[in-house]
Amino acid sequence: FSFKELHGIFPWLVESIFGSLDGIIVGWNLRCLQGRTNPTEYSVALDFLDPSGPMMKLVYKLQAEEYRYDFPVSYLPGPVKASIQEQVLPECSLYHNKVQFPSSGGLGLNLALNPFEYYMFYFAISLITQKNSPVTHHVSPSNSAYFILVDTYLKCFLPTEGSVLPPPSSNPGGAIPSPTPRSPAVPFTSYGMHHTSLLKRHVAHQPSVNADPASQEIWRSETLLQIFVEMWLHHYSLEMYQKMQSPHVKLEVLHYRLSISSKHHGSPAQSSYQALHAYQESFKPTEEHVLVVRLLVKHLHAFSNSLKPEPLSPSAHSHTASPLEEFKRVVIPRFVQEKLYIFLQHCFGHWPLDASFRAVLEMWLSYLQPWRYAPEKPPQSAEPLPRSVSEKWAAFIQENLLMYTKLFVGFLNRALRTDLVSPKNALMVFRVAKVFAQPNLAEMILKGEQLFLEPELVIPHRQHRLFMTPTLGGSFFSSWPPTITDASFKVKSHVYSLEGQDFQYKQMFGTEVRNLVLKLAQLICQAQQTAKSISDHSAETMASQSFFSWFRFTPSEMNGSYTGNDLDEIGQDSIKKTDEYLEKALEYLCQIFKLNEAQLTQMMMKCGTAQDENGKKQLPDCIESEDGLILTPLGRYQIINGLRRFEVQYQGDTELQPIRSYENATLVRLLFRLSSALNERFADQMDVLCSREDFVGRLCRYHLTNPHLVQKIRYSPVVKDRTSQHWGPRISLRFLASYRTLISLLMIYFIASWFYIGPVGCTFIILIGYFLYAVIMTFFFEGWKPHEH
């Protein structure tokens, strides 16, 4: 087709593939397209959208003609949209020289994007706008076509080996020119430190065909990364972003906004609360969104670690490093670090307290461990020992100190509010403890904190020393402060650029955080005891539900209280895993924070003595008042997490208990009337029988009375009128209403009919059997010890 026809079709085609920005048109629904369920559509979509496929060839063909396409500013992330609408240019060079005001009668601002930018904008933002698309079956995000395409684009445009492949061209000898800078349509002011394009000097001044392909086409790598970061990580309030800027920049922006507000609206500026509220964005990232960001983080580590080592010979410095190598050097600190930190802070503070937080956790841990994606291989050994973190990563740890320390404190606060008996929650604590317990990592984090807390005596000299090298006239033997001051300045710059100049730093290895770790260790010990009690209870339940227990006629559970929780169904294997995770997590925490073994032993003994002399668990933490026991906040936490409980038992007449779920309601009522009639009719005779001292008296006393229960009912404050009911010997038939009893009787009748025993004979056998059972129980419990009422 001609360029003009393709130019008209291109926006429609992009929207048909990725869906509309308002989410009405779903498009191809790449997020739910999987090879397992739709193999044909899956393979066709990947081939069509491949970096060397037909769609990308169309993009490059239109790119050669310098076509522009409008992208509405209203669909950009909240902070970017708000700043552009107030004519405050964002710091990212992606938006520079692209904002177009609408013509007369037009609606809203637009970005004038080239075909590559337009395609990638739609591709990246479809992860956000299409998150509510209908799903007819279970979809694994890591196996979807969208996830595979993200991985393919990253490997193509941010290669770890070699250079970026040149775009396909219809002209064999020609090349697709990079976008040329254009003059801005309106004056903008920047609300951040303006960073020009990293490789602008290489791109703008090397249009020749014989130029290095990496130098000519490096703009695709930078554009792709900027779009991914802006669309996926830039969803937070502008207040949060401005907090990271210097006071001078914040004051300049404030003056500019006041002037804009008074000029356009003719009214004084709105209050600070209203102004900040206007920049808030309700952003709830999905688990799939977090998994894609983790994929980006992992690839950027591999991309950055593929940087070639600098040559040692002085002659090697004569030529400049390639643009791709320069890009690898600064890709994480310049493009990702700031926005990822705030994105993680947002997730740590707003994510629900459930197991889905595992996705955020693994993404955070992936960023903290760039050595996992380094090209060198660990030495093979017979026993897999924990790999020590090399000293060469000290600079990365110091320049990302808040990623390690402040977010670790945020995770501690989350862990203290979760149920650690759950295997999934226990696994998350284990994963974090295992990562931070890697040899030499805690020492390097501690060193970074010491550098940040170093006195501010030599800061005026540090900024000059950073740019003084032997090649620029500086000497390593000059009388400058030692090198550690430069490292201290870098750490301080990192912290203050992310949190502002008035930030009060909380030391990871300080007293306050250490107390939080001790509290977490105590909760781990309590969770281990709870898991053990659940395991014991499950074993007892299984034993009590054996085949022969179905033939018991006495309802032992009538006065019992439930001792388990929702974890009864997780099984013995899951409880065993929970115990292993918590035990290893506690061991790792001791290694990281050098916890005192005596303290831990005392804590374990305190948790282990949770049973009193009667063999029952301790009551939840509470205080006594005039109205009785009142739960403390600790007691409520213990009840919610199943750590402790009250021994709740029915204190009234067993015959008047509420009808249980395992009983037949009609039979309960009928049998109660029958037993009441029998007790009223034969009350005097039963009293006489129970007063006898022979075997018949002992038999009646054991089966017709319950001295302990009668005593509790007599002195219970619940029963006001004790004279209106007969508390002496009585017959109870309620156990016959239990479904278990009914099923047992049916099984006995079925077995008896198998041996040609009629209903009368079967009933006679049951009565004889029960009489023998009563005689045996009487001998065991009443035959050889004096009877006491």
C-alpha positions in Angstrom: 0.0 0.0 0.0 1.0 3.6 -0.4 2.3 5.6 2.5 -0.9 7.7 2.6 -3.1 4.7 2.9 -1.0 3.1 5.5 -0.9 6.4 7.4 -4.7 6.3 7.7 -5.0 2.7 8.6 -2.2 2.7 11.3 -4.2 4.3 14.2 -7.2 2.0 13.6 -5.0 -1.1 13.4 -3.2 -0.2 16.7 -6.5 0.3 18.5 -7.9 -2.9 17.0 -4.9 -4.9 18.4 -4.4 -3.3 21.9 -7.9 -2.0 22.5 -9.2 1.5 23.0 -7.8 3.8 25.7 -11.2 3.9 27.5 -11.3 0.1 27.6 -14.5 -0.2 25.6 -12.8 -2.0 22.7 -10.9 -5.0 24.1 -8.9 -5.7 20.9 -7.0 -9.0 20.7 -6.9 -9.3 24.5 -3.3 -10.3 24.5 -3.3 -10.6 28.3 -5.7 -13.6 28.1 -4.3 -15.2 25.0 -2.3 -18.3 25.8 -0.8 -21.1 23.7 -2.4 -23.8 25.8 -6.0 -22.7 25.1 -5.7 -20.9 21.8 -2.5 -22.2 20.0 -3.4 -20.9 16.6 -4.3 -17.3 17.6 -1.4 -17.2 20.0 1.3 -18.1 17.4 -0.3 -15.8 14.8 -0.3 -12.8 17.2 3.3 -13.3 18.3 4.5 -13.6 14.7 2.6 -10.6 13.6 3.8 -8.4 16.5 7.3 -9.7 16.6 10.1 -7.0 16.4 10.9 -8.3 12.9 7.2 -9.0 12.0 4.8 -7.3 9.7 3.5 -4.8 12.3 6.9 -3.5 13.2 7.9 -3.3 9.5 4.8 -1.0 9.0 6.0 1.1 12.0 9.4 1.6 10.5 8.0 2.3 7.0 5.8 5.1 8.4 8.7 6.3 10.6 10.7 7.0 7.5 8.1 9.5 6.4 8.0 11.3 9.8 4.3 10.9 10.3 2.8 12.1 13.6 -0.1 10.7 15.6 -2.1 12.3 18.4 -2.2 10.6 21.8 -4.6 12.2 24.3 -2.9 13.6 27.4 -5.9 12.7 29.5 -4.9 9.0 29.4 -1.4 9.6 30.7 -0.6 8.7 34.4 -2.0 11.1 36.9 1.1 13.3 37.7 2.1 13.7 34.1 -1.5 14.6 33.0 -1.9 17.1 35.8 1.4 18.8 35.2 1.0 19.0 31.4 -2.5 20.4 31.8 -1.0 23.2 33.9 1.8 23.8 31.4 4.4 22.3 33.6 6.6 20.1 31.5 7.5 16.7 33.1 11.1 15.9 33.7 11.2 12.9 31.2 12.5 13.8 27.8 9.9 11.6 26.3 7.4 14.5 26.5 9.6 17.3 25.3 8.6 19.0 22.1 5.5 16.8 21.7 2.7 18.6 23.5 0.2 20.1 21.0 -2.6 22.4 22.0 -6.0 21.7 20.3 -7.2 23.8 17.4 -10.2 26.0 17.7 -13.1 23.9 19.0 -10.8 20.9 19.8 -11.0 19.0 23.1 -8.0 18.5 25.3 -4.2 18.4 24.9 -2.5 15.8 22.7 1.0 14.4 22.3 2.3 14.3 18.7 4.1 11.0 18.6 6.1 9.3 15.9 4.8 5.8 14.8 7.2 3.9 17.0 6.3 5.9 20.1 2.6 5.7 19.3 2.8 1.9 18.9 4.7 1.5 22.2 2.4 3.9 24.1 -0.6 1.8 23.2 1.2 -1.5 23.9 2.4 -0.4 27.4 -0.8 1.3 28.5 -3.0 -1.7 27.5 -1.7 -3.4 30.6 -3.5 -0.7 32.7 -6.5 0.1 30.6 -7.5 -3.5 29.8 -7.2 -4.9 33.4 -11.0 -5.3 33.7 -11.4 -7.3 30.5 -13.6 -10.4 30.8 -11.8 -13.6 31.5 -13.5 -16.9 30.7 -10.9 -19.2 32.1 -7.9 -19.2 34.5 -5.0 -17.3 32.9 -1.4 -17.6 34.0 0.1 -14.1 33.4 3.6 -15.4 32.8 2.3 -17.5 29.9 0.2 -14.9 28.1 1.0 -13.4 24.7 1.4 -10.0 26.3 4.0 -11.2 28.8 6.0 -13.0 26.1 5.9 -9.9 23.8 7.3 -7.7 26.7 10.1 -10.2 27.1 10.7 -10.3 23.4 10.8 -6.5 23.0 13.2 -6.1 26.0 15.6 -8.7 24.5 15.5 -7.1 21.1 15.8 -3.4 22.1 17.9 -3.9 25.3 20.2 -6.7 24.2 22.6 -8.2 26.7 24.9 -9.4 23.9 25.8 -7.6 20.8 24.0 -4.4 19.6 20.5 -3.4 18.7 19.5 -4.9 15.4 18.9 -2.3 12.7 15.2 -1.9 11.6 14.2 -3.6 8.4 14.1 -1.3 5.4 12.4 -1.5 2.1 15.5 0.2 0.6 18.5 -2.1 1.0 21.0 0.7 1.1 19.0 3.1 3.2 18.4 3.5 6.9 15.4 4.8 8.9 16.4 8.2 10.2 15.9 8.9 13.9 13.4 11.5 15.0 14.6 15.0 14.7 14.0 17.5 17.5 11.3 20.0 16.9 10.7 23.4 18.4 8.1 23.5 21.2 4.7 24.7 20.4 4.2 26.5 23.7 6.6 27.5 26.5 6.8 25.0 29.3 8.6 24.9 32.6 9.9 21.7 34.1 8.9 20.5 37.6 12.0 18.4 37.9 15.7 18.3 37.0 15.7 18.2 33.3 17.6 15.3 31.8 18.2 15.6 28.1 18.3 12.4 26.1 21.3 10.4 27.0 22.3 9.7 23.4 21.1 12.9 21.8 24.5 13.9 20.5 24.9 10.5 18.9 21.5 10.4 17.3 21.0 13.9 16.0 24.4 14.2 14.4 24.9 10.8 12.8 22.3 10.4 10.1 24.6 8.9 7.6 24.1 5.4 6.3 27.5 4.3 7.3 27.1 5.3 10.9 27.2 2.7 13.6 23.7 1.1 13.8 23.8 1.1 17.6 24.5 4.9 17.5 21.8 5.6 15.0 19.1 3.4 16.5 19.8 3.7 20.2 16.9 6.0 20.5 14.5 3.0 20.2 16.1 1.5 23.3 15.8 4.7 25.3 12.3 5.4 24.0 11.1 1.9 24.8 12.4 2.0 28.4 11.0 5.5 29.1 7.6 4.5 27.8 7.5 1.3 29.9 8.7 3.2 33.1 6.3 6.1 32.5 3.2 3.9 31.9 3.8 1.3 34.5 5.5 3.1 37.4 4.5 6.7 37.2 1.1 6.4 39.0 1.5 8.3 42.2 0.6 11.8 43.5 2.5 14.8 42.2 3.0 15.7 45.9 5.0 12.6 46.4 7.2 13.4 43.4 7.7 17.0 44.3 8.8 15.9 47.8 11.9 14.5 46.2 12.8 17.7 44.5 15.1 20.4 45.9 13.4 23.3 47.8 14.4 25.7 45.0 12.6 23.7 42.3 9.5 23.3 44.5 9.4 27.1 45.1 9.8 27.9 41.4 7.0 25.5 40.5 4.7 26.9 43.2 5.2 30.5 41.9 4.6 29.4 38.3 1.4 27.6 39.3 0.1 30.6 41.2 0.7 32.8 38.2 -1.0 30.4 35.9 -3.9 30.1 38.2 -4.4 33.8 38.6 -4.0 34.5 34.9 -6.4 31.8 33.6 -9.0 31.7 36.3 -8.9 35.3 37.6 -9.2 33.9 41.1 -6.7 33.3 43.9 -5.0 29.9 43.9 -6.9 27.1 45.6 -5.9 25.9 49.0 -2.9 23.6 49.4 -5.2 20.6 50.4 -7.4 21.1 47.3 -4.3 21.5 45.1 -2.7 18.3 46.4 -6.0 16.4 46.2 -6.3 17.3 42.5 -3.1 15.4 41.8 -4.1 12.2 43.7 -4.7 9.2 41.5 -6.6 6.1 42.7 -4.1 3.5 41.5 -4.4 -0.2 42.3 -1.9 -2.3 40.5 -2.9 -5.9 39.7 -0.8 -8.9 40.3 -0.2 -9.2 36.5 1.1 -5.6 36.4 3.6 -6.4 39.2 4.8 -9.5 37.4 5.5 -7.5 34.2 7.4 -4.9 36.2 9.4 -7.7 37.8 10.2 -9.0 34.3 11.4 -5.5 33.4 13.6 -5.3 36.6 15.2 -8.6 36.0 16.0 -7.8 32.4 17.4 -4.4 33.3 19.8 -6.0 35.8 21.0 -8.5 33.1 21.3 -5.6 30.6 23.3 -3.4 33.0 25.5 -6.3 34.2 26.4 -7.0 30.6 28.5 -3.8 30.5 32.0 -4.5 29.2 34.7 -3.9 31.9 36.8 -0.8 31.3 40.2 -1.4 29.8 43.2 -0.8 32.1 45.6 0.5 29.4 45.6 4.3 29.0 45.6 4.0 25.2 42.2 2.4 25.4 40.7 5.7 26.6 41.4 7.4 23.3 38.0 6.3 21.8 34.6 6.9 23.3 32.5 4.0 24.5 29.6 3.0 22.3 26.2 4.6 23.0 24.8 1.2 24.1 27.6 0.8 26.6 26.9 4.3 28.0 23.2 3.4 28.2 23.9 0.3 30.2 26.0 2.3 32.7 23.1 4.7 33.7 20.0 2.8 32.8 19.0 1.8 36.4 19.9 5.0 38.4 18.6 7.4 35.8 15.5 5.8 34.4 14.2 3.3 37.0 15.4 3.8 40.5 13.3 6.8 41.5 9.9 5.7 40.2 10.4 2.0 41.2 11.1 3.1 44.8 7.9 5.0 45.0 5.9 2.3 43.2 7.2 -0.2 45.8 6.3 2.1 48.7 2.8 2.5 47.3 2.4 -1.3 47.1 3.9 -1.9 50.6 1.4 0.6 52.0 -1.8 -0.3 50.1 -1.6 -4.0 49.1 -4.0 -6.2 51.0 -2.6 -8.3 53.8 -3.0 -11.6 51.9 -0.8 -14.1 50.0 -1.1 -12.1 46.7 1.6 -9.8 48.1 4.1 -12.5 47.2 4.3 -10.9 43.6 5.3 -7.5 45.0 7.8 -9.2 47.4 9.6 -11.1 44.7 9.8 -8.1 42.5 11.4 -6.1 45.3 13.8 -9.0 46.1 14.7 -9.2 42.4 15.8 -5.6 42.4 17.8 -6.0 45.6 19.9 -8.8 44.1 21.6 -7.7 40.8 24.3 -10.3 41.4 21.8 -13.0 40.5 21.7 -11.7 37.0 25.5 -11.2 36.6 27.1 -13.2 33.8 29.6 -14.9 36.1 28.7 -18.4 37.3 29.0 -19.5 40.9 31.5 -22.2 41.6 30.1 -25.7 41.5 30.4 -27.5 44.8 29.1 -30.8 46.3 27.1 -28.9 49.0 25.2 -25.7 47.9 26.6 -23.1 50.3 25.1 -19.6 50.5 26.9 -17.4 48.0 28.7 -14.4 49.5 27.9 -11.0 48.1 31.0 -9.6 46.4 32.4 -6.2 47.5 31.9 -4.9 44.0 28.2 -4.5 44.7 28.8 -2.2 47.6 28.3 0.9 45.4 25.0 -0.4 44.2 23.8 -1.1 47.7 24.9 2.3 48.9 23.2 4.1 46.0 20.0 2.1 46.7 20.2 2.2 50.5 16.5 3.1 51.0 15.5 0.1 48.8 17.1 -2.1 51.4 16.5 -0.3 54.7 13.2 1.6 54.5 11.4 -1.1 52.5 12.6 -3.7 54.9 11.0 -1.8 57.8 7.8 -1.5 55.7 7.9 -5.3 55.3 8.4 -5.8 59.1 5.3 -3.7 59.8 3.3 -5.9 57.3 4.6 -9.1 58.7 3.6 -8.1 62.3 0.0 -7.8 61.1 -0.3 -11.1 59.2 -1.1 -14.6 60.4 2.2 -16.3 60.3 0.6 -19.8 60.8 -0.5 -19.6 57.2 2.2 -21.4 55.0 2.1 -18.7 52.4 2.7 -15.9 54.9 5.4 -17.9 56.6 7.1 -18.4 53.2 7.2 -14.7 52.6 9.0 -14.0 55.9 11.4 -16.8 55.1 12.2 -15.4 51.6 13.0 -12.0 53.0 15.1 -13.3 55.8 17.0 -15.6 53.5 17.8 -12.8 51.0 19.0 -10.4 53.7 21.0 -13.2 55.5 23.3 -13.6 52.5 26.9 -13.4 53.6 28.4 -9.9 53.6 25.1 -8.2 52.6 24.1 -7.0 56.1 27.7 -5.7 56.6 27.5 -3.6 53.4 24.1 -2.3 54.3 25.4 -1.3 57.7 28.4 0.4 56.0 26.0 2.4 53.8 24.1 3.6 56.9 27.3 4.7 58.5 28.2 6.7 55.4 24.8 8.4 55.4 25.2 9.2 59.1 28.7 10.6 58.7 28.9 14.3 59.8 28.4 17.0 57.2 31.8 18.6 57.7 33.3 18.3 54.2 30.2 18.4 52.0 31.2 21.7 50.3 34.3 20.0 48.9 32.7 16.7 47.9 30.8 18.0 44.9 34.0 19.3 43.3 35.9 16.2 44.0 33.3 14.1 42.3 34.3 15.6 39.0 38.0 15.8 39.6 39.9 12.9 38.0 43.5 12.6 36.9 42.5 13.1 33.3 40.7 16.4 34.1 43.5 17.9 36.2 42.8 16.3 39.5 45.3 14.2 41.3 44.7 11.3 43.7 47.6 12.7 45.8 46.1 16.1 46.2 45.0 17.3 49.7 41.3 16.4 49.3 39.3 14.6 51.9 39.5 10.8 51.8 37.5 8.7 49.3 34.9 7.7 51.9 33.6 11.2 51.9 32.7 10.9 48.2 30.8 7.7 48.9 29.1 9.4 51.8 28.0 12.2 49.6 26.6 9.7 47.0 24.5 8.0 49.8 23.2 11.3 51.1 22.3 12.5 47.6 20.4 9.2 47.0 18.4 9.5 50.3 17.7 13.2 50.0 16.7 13.0 46.3 14.2 10.3 47.1 12.8 11.5 50.4 13.5 15.2 50.6 15.9 17.3 52.7 13.8 17.0 55.9 13.7 13.2 55.9 14.3 11.6 59.3 16.2 8.4 58.6 15.4 5.3 60.6 18.4 3.0 60.9 17.8 -0.6 59.9 20.3 -1.7 62.6 19.1 0.8 65.2 17.3 0.1 68.4 13.8 0.9 67.1 14.0 -1.6 64.2 15.7 -4.1 66.4 12.7 -4.1 68.7 10.4 -4.7 65.7 12.6 -7.7 64.8 12.3 -9.0 68.4 8.6 -8.6 68.2 8.5 -10.5 64.9 10.7 -13.3 66.5 8.2 -13.5 69.3 5.3 -13.8 66.9 7.2 -16.5 65.0 7.6 -18.5 68.2 3.9 -18.1 69.0 3.0 -19.2 65.4 5.1 -22.3 65.7 3.3 -23.2 68.9 0.0 -22.6 67.3 0.9 -24.7 64.3 2.0 -27.5 66.6 -1.3 -27.3 68.5 -3.3 -27.4 65.2 -1.3 -30.4 64.2 -2.0 -32.2 67.4 -5.6 -31.3 67.3 -5.9 -32.7 63.7 -4.2 -35.9 64.7 -6.7 -36.3 67.6 -9.6 -35.5 65.4 -8.5 -38.2 62.9 -8.1 -40.7 65.7 -11.5 -39.9 67.1 -13.2 -40.3 63.7 -12.1 -43.9 63.3 -14.5 -46.6 62.2 -15.4 -47.9 65.6 -16.0 -44.4 67.0 -19.2 -44.3 64.9 -20.8 -46.8 67.2 -20.5 -44.6 70.4 -23.8 -43.5 71.7 -22.6 -40.8 74.2 -22.2 -37.4 72.6 -18.8 -36.3 74.0 -18.7 -33.2 71.8 -21.9 -31.7 73.3 -20.1 -29.7 75.9 -16.8 -29.3 74.1 -15.5 -26.2 72.4 -13.9 -26.0 69.0 -10.1 -25.7 69.3 -9.0 -25.3 65.7 -9.3 -22.6 63.1 -9.4 -22.3 59.3 -6.1 -24.0 59.0 -7.5 -27.4 60.0 -7.9 -28.2 56.4 -4.4 -27.4 55.2 -3.1 -30.8 56.1 -0.1 -32.1 58.0 2.3 -31.4 55.1 1.5 -27.7 55.0 1.8 -27.4 58.8 5.2 -29.1 58.5 6.2 -26.6 55.8 5.0 -23.7 58.0 7.2 -24.9 60.9 10.2 -25.3 58.6 9.8 -21.8 57.1 9.4 -20.1 60.5 12.3 -22.0 62.0 14.7 -21.0 59.1 13.4 -17.4 59.1 14.1 -17.1 62.8 17.6 -18.5 62.3 18.3 -16.0 59.5 17.0 -13.1 61.5 19.4 -14.0 64.3 22.2 -14.0 61.8 21.3 -10.6 60.3 20.7 -8.7 63.6 23.0 -10.7 65.9 20.2 -11.5 68.2 21.1 -12.7 71.7 20.6 -16.4 72.1 19.6 -16.0 75.8 16.8 -13.7 74.7 15.5 -16.1 72.1 15.7 -19.1 74.6 13.7 -17.1 77.1 11.2 -16.2 74.5 10.8 -19.8 73.3 10.4 -21.0 76.9 7.7 -18.3 77.5 5.8 -19.4 74.4 6.3 -23.1 75.3 4.8 -22.6 78.7 1.5 -21.5 77.2 -0.3 -24.3 79.1 -1.2 -24.1 82.7 -1.3 -26.8 85.4 -4.7 -28.0 84.1 -3.3 -28.7 80.7 -5.4 -25.9 79.1 -4.1 -23.0 77.0 -3.6 -19.6 78.7 -6.4 -17.1 78.3 -5.9 -14.2 75.8 -4.3 -11.1 77.3 -6.9 -9.2 79.2 -7.5 -7.0 82.2 -10.0 -7.3 85.0 -12.7 -4.7 85.5 -16.0 -4.3 87.3 -17.8 -5.8 84.3 -15.4 -8.8 84.1 -12.5 -9.4 81.7 -11.7 -6.9 79.0 -9.5 -7.8 76.1 -6.4 -5.7 75.4 -5.1 -5.0 71.9 -2.6 -7.9 72.3 -5.5 -10.1 73.4 -7.5 -9.2 70.3 -4.5 -10.0 68.1 -4.1 -13.4 69.8 -7.7 -14.3 69.2 -7.7 -13.1 65.6 -4.6 -15.1 64.7 -5.7 -18.2 66.7 -2.8 -17.9 69.2 -5.0 -18.1 72.3 -8.7 -18.5 73.0 -11.3 -18.6 75.7 -12.5 -22.0 76.9 -16.1 -21.5 76.1 -18.5 -24.2 77.4 -22.2 -24.5 77.7 -23.1 -23.8 81.4 -26.8 -24.6 81.4 -28.9 -27.7 81.2 -27.6 -30.1 78.6 -31.1 -30.9 77.5 -31.8 -27.3 76.6 -28.7 -26.7 74.5 -29.4 -25.2 71.0 -30.0 -27.8 68.3 -26.7 -28.6 66.6 -26.0 -29.1 62.9 -25.3 -32.8 63.4 -28.7 -33.4 65.0 -32.2 -33.9 63.6 -34.3 -31.0 64.9 -37.6 -33.0 64.9 -36.1 -35.9 66.8 -34.5 -33.5 69.4 -37.9 -32.0 70.2 -39.8 -35.3 70.3 -37.1 -37.1 72.4 -37.1 -34.1 74.8 -40.8 -34.4 75.3 -40.5 -38.2 75.8 -37.6 -37.9 78.3 -39.4 -35.1 80.2 -42.5 -37.3 80.5 -40.5 -40.3 81.7 -38.6 -38.1 84.2 -41.8 -36.7 85.7 -43.4 -40.2 85.8 -40.5 -42.1 87.3 -38.7 -39.4 89.3 -39.4 -40.9 92.7 -38.4 -44.4 91.6 -35.1 -43.2 90.1 -34.3 -41.4 93.4 -34.8 -44.6 95.3 -32.7 -46.6 92.9 -29.8 -44.1 93.0 -29.8 -44.1 96.8 -29.1 -47.9 97.0 -25.6 -49.0 97.9 -25.5 -52.2 95.9 -24.5 -52.7 92.3 -27.9 -51.5 91.0 -27.5 -48.2 92.8 -24.0 -47.7 91.4 -25.3 -48.5 87.9 -28.1 -46.0 88.2 -25.9 -43.3 89.8 -23.4 -43.5 86.9 -25.9 -43.4 84.1 -28.7 -41.3 85.5 -26.8 -38.6 87.3 -23.8 -36.2 86.5 -22.7 -34.8 89.8 -20.2 -32.4 88.3 -22.7 -30.9 85.8 -25.5 -30.8 88.5 -23.2 -28.9 90.8 -22.4 -26.4 88.0 -26.0 -25.9 87.2 -27.1 -25.5 90.8 -24.6 -22.7 91.5 -24.7 -21.1 88.0 -25.7 -17.4 88.0 -27.5 -18.0 84.7 -30.2 -20.2 86.2 -32.4 -17.9 88.4 -35.2 -20.3 89.5 -33.5 -23.6 90.5 -36.6 -25.0 92.2 -38.7 -25.1 89.1 -36.6 -27.9 87.5 -35.7 -31.4 88.8 -31.9 -31.7 89.0 -31.8 -35.2 90.4 -31.5 -38.5 88.4 -33.1 -38.3 85.0 -33.2 -40.1 81.6 -31.6 -38.3 78.6 -32.5 -39.5 75.1 -31.1 -36.7 73.1 -28.1 -38.7 71.9 -30.6 -40.7 69.7 -31.2 -37.5 67.6 -27.6 -37.4 66.4 -27.1 -38.3 62.8 -24.1 -40.4 63.8 -26.3 -42.5 66.1 -29.0 -42.9 63.5 -26.4 -44.0 60.8 -24.9 -46.4 63.4 -28.3 -48.0 64.1 -29.0 -48.3 60.4 -25.7 -50.0 59.8 -26.4 -52.4 62.7 -29.8 -53.3 61.3 -28.3 -53.7 57.8 -25.7 -56.1 59.2 -28.3 -58.0 61.2 -30.6 -58.4 58.2 -27.6 -59.9 56.3 -27.5 -62.7 58.9 -31.3 -63.1 58.8 -32.0 -61.5 62.2 -35.3 -59.7 62.3 -35.9 -56.2 63.7 -37.1 -57.5 67.0 -34.0 -59.7 67.5 -31.8 -56.8 66.3 -33.3 -54.5 68.9 -32.9 -57.1 71.6 -29.2 -57.5 70.6 -28.7 -53.7 70.8 -30.3 -53.5 74.3 -28.2 -56.4 75.6 -25.1 -54.8 74.2 -25.8 -51.5 75.7 -26.6 -53.1 79.1 -23.3 -54.9 79.0 -21.5 -51.7 78.1 -23.3 -49.9 81.1 -22.2 -52.7 83.4 -18.6 -52.6 82.3 -18.4 -48.8 82.6 -20.0 -49.0 86.1 -17.4 -51.4 87.3 -14.6 -49.3 85.9 -15.7 -46.0 87.3 -17.9 -46.9 90.3 -16.9 -50.4 91.3 -13.6 -49.9 93.2 -13.8 -46.4 94.6 -16.2 -44.8 97.1 -19.0 -42.8 95.5 -19.0 -39.1 96.2 -21.8 -36.7 95.3 
